[in-house]
Amino acid sequence: MKALIPKNAFVRFIVSSSLLYLCFYLIYQFVVKKYTYYDQRFIGSIINGADIVLKGLGYTTFKMLQDVDLQVIGIDGSGGVWVGSNCNAITLFGLFSIFILCYPGHQRSKLWFIPAGILVIHLLNILRVVILAIIARSAPQWLDFNHTYTFTILIYAVIFGLWMVWINTFANRNKIKTG
């Protein structure tokens, strides 16, 4: 088994990305989320971004930003949308970054591609909150379905698409040896 890992690029990718993501996830869950306010500040930035977009679309909004557990954005006349730490996409930033870091490719390209991908994911997440707030106002019976299924599939598809762009555009410059 030990001989298989260094020779097979796919197995090397799976093992290294899994271990790195496990470390990232544990640090995030047990240090960043538990002992810092970065998580809540980031949620505040998502809510403020969604607020700007909703106001730009002509909606009258409300928001509640607190340091502890309550962060809500909504359109007047609705119950709003609660944005929790599982909705801030930080773990998705880590997943995307780790996929790119562990997959072969030029390091210089990784230095700009990772931040660009994180920005795309962040903007998509703000757009997700905007659309969920509109759904909460106009068709609240569809809020849970869209939150649970539609946007989960969409965001993971975008992350997969970004990874495919990396593989097909940047990683192919360094031919991968699989044997």
C-alpha positions in Angstrom: 0.0 0.0 0.0 2.8 2.4 0.9 4.3 2.0 -2.6 0.9 2.7 -4.2 0.5 6.2 -2.8 3.7 7.9 -4.2 3.2 6.4 -7.7 -0.5 7.0 -8.3 -1.4 10.7 -8.7 -5.1 10.1 -8.0 -4.5 8.2 -4.8 -2.0 10.8 -3.7 -4.5 13.6 -4.4 -7.3 11.8 -2.4 -5.1 11.0 0.6 -3.4 14.5 0.8 -6.6 16.5 0.2 -8.6 14.3 2.7 -5.9 14.7 5.4 -5.5 18.5 4.8 -9.3 19.0 4.8 -9.6 17.1 8.0 -7.0 19.3 9.6 -8.7 22.5 8.3 -12.1 21.3 9.4 -10.9 20.5 13.0 -9.1 23.8 13.3 -12.1 25.7 12.0 -14.6 23.9 14.3 -12.6 23.8 17.5 -10.6 27.0 17.3 -11.8 29.6 14.8 -15.5 29.0 15.4 -15.3 28.4 19.1 -12.7 31.0 20.2 -12.8 33.8 17.7 -15.3 36.3 16.2 -14.1 35.9 12.6 -17.0 33.6 11.9 -19.6 36.1 13.0 -17.8 39.0 11.3 -17.8 37.1 8.1 -21.5 36.4 8.4 -22.0 40.1 9.0 -20.2 40.8 5.7 -22.5 38.4 3.9 -25.6 40.0 5.4 -24.3 43.5 4.6 -23.5 42.5 1.0 -27.0 41.0 0.6 -28.5 44.1 2.1 -26.8 46.3 -0.5 -28.0 44.1 -3.4 -31.6 43.9 -2.0 -31.7 47.7 -1.6 -30.3 48.1 -5.1 -33.2 46.0 -6.3 -35.6 48.3 -4.6 -36.5 46.3 -1.6 -37.0 47.7 1.9 -34.9 45.5 4.2 -34.2 44.8 7.8 -31.3 43.1 9.4 -30.2 42.0 12.8 -26.5 41.6 13.5 -25.3 40.3 16.8 -22.1 38.9 18.1 -23.6 35.6 19.3 -26.0 33.5 17.3 -28.6 35.7 15.6 -27.9 37.1 12.2 -30.9 37.8 10.1 -31.6 39.6 6.8 -35.0 40.1 5.3 -37.4 42.1 3.2 -40.0 44.0 5.1 -43.2 41.9 5.4 -41.2 38.6 5.7 -39.7 36.6 8.5 -36.3 37.1 6.9 -33.4 34.6 6.5 -31.2 33.5 9.3 -27.5 33.2 8.3 -25.6 30.8 10.5 -22.0 29.7 10.6 -22.8 26.7 8.4 -24.1 29.2 5.7 -21.0 31.4 5.6 -19.1 29.2 3.1 -15.8 29.3 5.0 -15.6 25.5 4.9 -16.3 25.6 1.2 -13.5 28.1 0.7 -11.3 25.6 2.5 -12.5 22.7 0.4 -12.0 24.5 -2.9 -8.5 25.8 -1.8 -7.4 22.3 -0.7 -8.6 20.8 -4.0 -6.5 23.3 -5.9 -3.5 23.0 -3.5 -3.4 19.3 -3.7 -3.9 18.9 -7.4 -0.8 19.4 -9.6 -0.2 22.7 -11.3 2.0 25.8 -11.3 2.3 27.4 -7.8 2.1 30.9 -9.3 -1.2 30.1 -10.9 -2.5 28.7 -7.6 -1.6 32.1 -6.0 -4.2 33.9 -8.0 -6.7 31.1 -8.9 -7.5 30.3 -5.2 -8.4 33.9 -4.2 -10.3 34.3 -7.5 -12.3 31.1 -6.8 -12.9 32.1 -3.2 -14.3 35.5 -4.4 -16.6 33.7 -6.9 -17.9 31.4 -4.1 -18.4 34.4 -1.7 -20.3 36.4 -4.3 -22.4 33.4 -5.2 -23.1 33.0 -1.5 -24.3 36.6 -1.2 -26.5 36.1 -4.2 -27.9 32.9 -2.6 -28.8 34.9 0.6 -30.4 37.6 -1.6 -32.6 35.1 -3.5 -33.5 33.2 -0.3 -34.6 36.6 1.2 -36.8 37.2 -1.9 -38.2 33.7 -1.6 -38.9 34.2 2.1 -41.0 37.3 1.1 -42.8 36.0 -1.9 -43.0 32.2 -1.5 -42.0 31.2 2.0 -43.2 27.7 1.5 -40.3 27.1 -0.9 -37.6 28.5 1.3 -36.5 25.3 3.0 -36.5 23.3 -0.3 -34.4 25.9 -2.1 -32.0 26.3 0.8 -31.6 22.6 1.3 -31.5 21.4 -2.3 -31.3 24.0 -5.0 -28.5 26.2 -3.6 -26.5 23.3 -2.1 -26.4 21.6 -5.5 -25.7 24.9 -7.2 -22.8 25.9 -5.0 -21.2 22.5 -5.1 -21.6 22.5 -8.9 -19.8 25.8 -9.1 -17.0 24.6 -6.9 -16.7 21.5 -9.0 -16.8 23.7 -12.2 -14.0 25.8 -10.8 -12.0 22.7 -10.1 -12.6 21.5 -13.6 -11.4 24.8 -15.0 -8.2 24.3 -12.9 -7.7 20.8 -14.1 -8.4 21.5 -17.8 -6.6 24.8 -18.0 -3.8 25.0 -15.5 -3.0 21.5 -14.3 -2.6 20.1 -17.8 0.4 22.2 -18.2 2.2 19.8 -15.9 1.3 16.4 -17.3 0.3 14.1 -14.5 2.2 10.8 -14.2 -0.2 8.1 -13.0 2.0 5.1 -13.4 
